[in-house]
């Protein structure tokens, strides 16, 4: 194969690759149609919500569900925190199961509905981090396996 044939072959390969790329680019599916709706709470979370609601009503509190940790806390400013991005990455995708808030939407208590998965080493590490960061920022985090005892005790004090 001489130089001209090699050049023509490379050109042809480039045209084919460009055509494949262009085809894929122009024939992309509408990704907005690749989603399905789901409920905000699991069955277990909903059952807990149903027993928590009368208690919250008794104290004049609102219940917020699946509150993103990054909506409750934020890393200290970059000027004083060289680990800002690492800190933000640790909280951006975590959430708290329930938040109890007063009429002015001030958080009164945060509630985590635990289950057996919280005994796994990765969950223990996550829970320890969440517990510490919420304590360090002044929030009260109540953990329960579905009973209201600890929440009633906290609210009555």
PyMOL commands that set and color helices and strands:
alter all, ss='L'
color gray80, all
select helices_A, chain A and resi 3-26+31-33+43-58+69-72+84-91+116-119+121-136+149-156
alter helices_A, ss='H'
color red, helices_A
select strands_A, chain A and resi 62-68+95-101+107-113+141-144
alter strands_A, ss='S'
color yellow, strands_A
deselect
rebuild
show_as cartoon
